[in-house]
Amino acid sequence: MDECTESSIYTLSILFSIQNYSTDDLIKIHNKIFEDLIEIKKKTYDIIEGALKNLGEAKNKNQEKSTERNNKKENEHYIG
């Protein structure tokens, strides 16, 4: 089965499944799905923002540790 046929069958199956719904019901379903997608988008942004914040904090900690190690090596060099 080619892609066009698959797409047509899929579209027909959707149309067949919604034939018993009124226009108002379909609009309500559409709006609910749209609202859900907006909520998912917000949650995704929150997750990404949190991950980037954690990544930045981890990077800063690694830089601090690296600086401490370098300072310790320099101090040992001057002492020794």
N, CA, C and O atoms as a DFTB+ gen file, in Angstrom:
320 C
 N C O
     1  1       0.853      -1.170       0.000
     2  2       0.000       0.000       0.000
     3  2       0.904       1.241       0.000
     4  3       1.836       1.347       0.798
     5  1       0.608       2.171      -0.910
     6  2       1.445       3.367      -0.995
     7  2       1.024       4.416       0.039
     8  3      -0.004       4.280       0.703
     9  1       1.827       5.442       0.153
    10  2       1.614       6.472       1.177
    11  2       0.298       7.218       0.974
    12  3      -0.390       7.548       1.940
    13  1      -0.048       7.481      -0.281
    14  2      -1.293       8.201      -0.581
    15  2      -2.509       7.386      -0.133
    16  3      -3.450       7.927       0.449
    17  1      -2.478       6.092      -0.409
    18  2      -3.584       5.219      -0.014
    19  2      -3.687       5.149       1.501
    20  3      -4.783       5.230       2.057
    21  1      -2.546       5.000       2.173
    22  2      -2.541       4.958       3.636
    23  2      -3.113       6.241       4.225
    24  3      -3.907       6.206       5.164
    25  1      -2.701       7.370       3.664
    26  2      -3.181       8.660       4.143
    27  2      -4.685       8.794       3.926
    28  3      -5.404       9.292       4.793
    29  1      -5.152       8.348       2.771
    30  2      -6.588       8.414       2.469
    31  2      -7.390       7.536       3.420
    32  3      -8.438       7.948       3.918
    33  1      -6.903       6.338       3.671
    34  2      -7.593       5.423       4.588
    35  2      -7.620       6.013       5.995
    36  3      -8.637       5.946       6.686
    37  1      -6.507       6.585       6.410
    38  2      -6.434       7.209       7.736
    39  2      -7.441       8.352       7.843
    40  3      -8.171       8.455       8.829
    41  1      -7.474       9.214       6.816
    42  2      -8.410      10.340       6.809
    43  2      -9.855       9.851       6.830
    44  3     -10.685      10.385       7.566
    45  1     -10.150       8.842       6.028
    46  2     -11.507       8.293       6.001
    47  2     -11.887       7.681       7.344
    48  3     -13.030       7.805       7.784
    49  1     -10.935       7.023       7.994
    50  2     -11.240       6.425       9.299
    51  2     -11.550       7.503      10.333
    52  3     -12.427       7.330      11.179
    53  1     -10.823       8.615      10.258
    54  2     -11.108       9.733      11.165
    55  2     -12.489      10.309      10.875
    56  3     -13.283      10.535      11.788
    57  1     -12.763      10.540       9.604
    58  2     -14.073      11.091       9.238
    59  2     -15.202      10.159       9.653
    60  3     -16.248      10.607      10.123
    61  1     -14.983       8.866       9.478
    62  2     -16.001       7.894       9.861
    63  2     -16.222       7.907      11.375
    64  3     -17.353       7.790      11.846
    65  1     -15.133       8.051      12.129
    66  2     -15.254       8.013      13.591
    67  2     -15.914       9.259      14.163
    68  3     -16.451       9.216      15.270
    69  1     -15.885      10.366      13.432
    70  2     -16.478      11.606      13.954
    71  2     -17.847      11.911      13.360
    72  3     -18.426      12.956      13.656
    73  1     -18.366      11.031      12.540
    74  2     -19.619      11.338      11.845
    75  2     -20.811      11.503      12.788
    76  3     -21.789      12.159      12.431
    77  1     -20.744      10.928      13.969
    78  2     -21.866      11.026      14.904
    79  2     -21.776      12.241      15.824
    80  3     -22.655      12.455      16.660
    81  1     -20.721      13.030      15.673
    82  2     -20.560      14.221      16.507
    83  2     -21.162      15.441      15.814
    84  3     -21.133      15.561      14.589
    85  1     -21.702      16.331      16.621
    86  2     -22.201      17.593      16.068
    87  2     -21.025      18.537      15.840
    88  3     -19.921      18.311      16.336
    89  1     -21.281      19.583      15.091
    90  2     -20.242      20.578      14.841
    91  2     -19.778      21.203      16.156
    92  3     -18.583      21.411      16.364
    93  1     -20.719      21.495      17.029
    94  2     -20.366      22.078      18.334
    95  2     -19.481      21.140      19.149
    96  3     -18.520      21.573      19.786
    97  1     -19.815      19.848      19.121
    98  2     -18.994      18.870      19.846
    99  2     -17.578      18.826      19.285
   100  3     -16.604      18.775      20.036
   101  1     -17.474      18.846      17.961
   102  2     -16.148      18.796      17.330
   103  2     -15.340      20.048      17.656
   104  3     -14.128      19.973      17.860
   105  1     -16.005      21.186      17.706
   106  2     -15.315      22.428      18.078
   107  2     -14.838      22.349      19.524
   108  3     -13.720      22.764      19.830
   109  1     -15.673      21.822      20.412
   110  2     -15.280      21.658      21.817
   111  2     -14.090      20.712      21.946
   112  3     -13.157      20.974      22.705
   113  1     -14.131      19.609      21.199
   114  2     -13.017      18.651      21.220
   115  2     -11.747      19.324      20.725
   116  3     -10.681      19.177      21.324
   117  1     -11.868      20.065      19.627
   118  2     -10.716      20.772      19.063
   119  2     -10.134      21.752      20.079
   120  3      -8.922      21.790      20.291
   121  1     -11.000      22.537      20.702
   122  2     -10.536      23.525      21.683
   123  2      -9.875      22.862      22.886
   124  3      -8.870      23.358      23.395
   125  1     -10.433      21.746      23.341
   126  2      -9.853      21.018      24.476
   127  2      -8.464      20.489      24.117
   128  3      -7.526      20.595      24.907
   129  1      -8.346      19.923      22.929
   130  2      -7.040      19.420      22.480
   131  2      -6.047      20.573      22.393
   132  3      -4.896      20.440      22.809
   133  1      -6.494      21.702      21.853
   134  2      -5.627      22.867      21.729
   135  2      -5.162      23.350      23.104
   136  3      -3.986      23.662      23.286
   137  1      -6.080      23.412      24.070
   138  2      -5.721      23.810      25.439
   139  2      -4.728      22.824      26.053
   140  3      -3.775      23.224      26.721
   141  1      -4.961      21.535      25.821
   142  2      -4.043      20.513      26.342
   143  2      -2.652      20.671      25.743
   144  3      -1.647      20.521      26.439
   145  1      -2.599      20.975      24.445
   146  2      -1.298      21.162      23.793
   147  2      -0.562      22.373      24.361
   148  3       0.656      22.337      24.537
   149  1      -1.295      23.434      24.645
   150  2      -0.677      24.621      25.252
   151  2      -0.112      24.271      26.626
   152  3       0.991      24.694      26.973
   153  1      -0.867      23.499      27.404
   154  2      -0.407      23.086      28.738
   155  2       0.837      22.198      28.635
   156  3       1.779      22.346      29.413
   157  1       0.830      21.286      27.679
   158  2       1.992      20.411      27.464
   159  2       3.205      21.252      27.078
   160  3       4.316      21.004      27.547
   161  1       2.986      22.247      26.223
   162  2       4.075      23.131      25.803
   163  2       4.660      23.874      27.006
   164  3       5.879      23.977      27.141
   165  1       3.786      24.392      27.882
   166  2       4.256      25.098      29.079
   167  2       5.069      24.170      29.981
   168  3       6.132      24.547      30.476
   169  1       4.559      22.954      30.188
   170  2       5.272      21.999      31.039
   171  2       6.618      21.625      30.430
   172  3       7.612      21.479      31.142
   173  1       6.643      21.471      29.113
   174  2       7.898      21.143      28.431
   175  2       8.912      22.265      28.619
   176  3      10.080      22.006      28.909
   177  1       8.468      23.514      28.454
   178  2       9.361      24.651      28.671
   179  2       9.869      24.686      30.109
   180  3      11.042      24.975      30.344
   181  1       8.995      24.393      31.073
   182  2       9.415      24.363      32.479
   183  2      10.480      23.295      32.713
   184  3      11.456      23.525      33.427
   185  1      10.283      22.126      32.105
   186  2      11.254      21.034      32.247
   187  2      12.589      21.436      31.636
   188  3      13.643      21.230      32.239
   189  1      12.538      22.011      30.436
   190  2      13.772      22.422      29.756
   191  2      14.467      23.527      30.544
   192  3      15.687      23.509      30.710
   193  1      13.682      24.490      31.030
   194  2      14.256      25.581      31.818
   195  2      14.946      25.044      33.074
   196  3      16.046      25.476      33.418
   197  1      14.289      24.096      33.757
   198  2      14.883      23.492      34.949
   199  2      16.150      22.724      34.627
   200  3      17.132      22.786      35.367
   201  1      16.121      21.998      33.515
   202  2      17.303      21.228      33.120
   203  2      18.465      22.157      32.790
   204  3      19.601      21.894      33.184
   205  1      18.188      23.237      32.074
   206  2      19.253      24.185      31.735
   207  2      19.796      24.877      32.981
   208  3      20.996      25.130      33.086
   209  1      18.908      25.179      33.923
   210  2      19.351      25.791      35.180
   211  2      20.266      24.833      35.933
   212  3      21.324      25.232      36.419
   213  1      19.856      23.561      36.029
   214  2      20.680      22.558      36.708
   215  2      22.015      22.374      36.001
   216  3      23.053      22.220      36.645
   217  1      21.980      22.393      34.677
   218  2      23.212      22.256      33.904
   219  2      24.146      23.426      34.177
   220  3      25.353      23.244      34.338
   221  1      23.578      24.634      34.229
   222  2      24.384      25.824      34.520
   223  2      24.985      25.768      35.908
   224  3      26.147      26.126      36.102
   225  1      24.192      25.318      36.883
   226  2      24.699      25.194      38.256
   227  2      25.810      24.156      38.336
   228  3      26.811      24.364      39.022
   229  1      25.635      23.042      37.637
   230  2      26.665      21.997      37.637
   231  2      27.941      22.518      36.984
   232  3      29.046      22.237      37.449
   233  1      27.780      23.273      35.910
   234  2      28.946      23.838      35.224
   235  2      29.685      24.805      36.146
   236  3      30.914      24.797      36.205
   237  1      28.932      25.637      36.864
   238  2      29.556      26.581      37.798
   239  2      30.303      25.853      38.910
   240  3      31.404      26.255      39.286
   241  1      29.709      24.780      39.440
   242  2      30.376      24.002      40.491
   243  2      31.664      23.384      39.964
   244  3      32.685      23.383      40.652
   245  1      31.614      22.858      38.739
   246  2      32.817      22.266      38.150
   247  2      33.900      23.321      37.958
   248  3      35.081      23.054      38.180
   249  1      33.493      24.524      37.541
   250  2      34.474      25.597      37.374
   251  2      35.079      25.992      38.713
   252  3      36.279      26.251      38.803
   253  1      34.250      26.040      39.755
   254  2      34.755      26.374      41.091
   255  2      35.752      25.327      41.570
   256  3      36.807      25.671      42.103
   257  1      35.424      24.045      41.381
   258  2      36.328      22.968      41.796
   259  2      37.632      23.033      41.016
   260  3      38.710      22.829      41.575
   261  1      37.528      23.318      39.725
   262  2      38.725      23.420      38.899
   263  2      39.604      24.573      39.369
   264  3      40.826      24.440      39.436
   265  1      38.987      25.694      39.692
   266  2      39.735      26.851      40.195
   267  2      40.406      26.520      41.519
   268  3      41.562      26.879      41.743
   269  1      39.678      25.834      42.400
   270  2      40.253      25.431      43.691
   271  2      41.454      24.511      43.488
   272  3      42.475      24.668      44.158
   273  1      41.338      23.551      42.567
   274  2      42.461      22.630      42.297
   275  2      43.659      23.393      41.753
   276  3      44.798      23.144      42.151
   277  1      43.396      24.325      40.840
   278  2      44.491      25.107      40.261
   279  2      45.166      25.973      41.321
   280  3      46.391      26.090      41.352
   281  1      44.360      26.576      42.184
   282  2      44.930      27.398      43.261
   283  2      45.758      26.545      44.210
   284  3      46.828      26.960      44.657
   285  1      45.264      25.360      44.514
   286  2      45.984      24.458      45.412
   287  2      47.320      24.055      44.788
   288  3      48.342      24.014      45.474
   289  1      47.309      23.757      43.482
   290  2      48.551      23.381      42.795
   291  2      49.547      24.537      42.807
   292  3      50.743      24.337      43.022
   293  1      49.041      25.753      42.573
   294  2      49.927      26.916      42.587
   295  2      50.516      27.132      43.978
   296  3      51.701      27.440      44.113
   297  1      49.694      26.973      45.007
   298  2      50.179      27.136      46.382
   299  2      51.223      26.079      46.715
   300  3      52.230      26.383      47.354
   301  1      50.992      24.842      46.289
   302  2      51.956      23.764      46.536
   303  2      53.261      24.045      45.813
   304  3      54.341      23.751      46.326
   305  1      53.158      24.619      44.614
   306  2      54.353      24.935      43.840
   307  2      55.201      25.987      44.565
   308  3      56.425      25.877      44.627
   309  1      54.535      26.999      45.107
   310  2      55.266      28.052      45.805
   311  2      55.806      27.574      47.152
   312  3      56.882      27.991      47.578
   313  1      55.053      26.696      47.818
   314  2      55.483      26.192      49.122
   315  2      56.618      25.192      48.949
   316  3      57.609      25.217      49.679
   317  1      56.448      24.301      47.955
   318  2      57.405      23.217      47.775
   319  2      58.565      23.653      46.994
   320  3      59.475      22.862      46.747
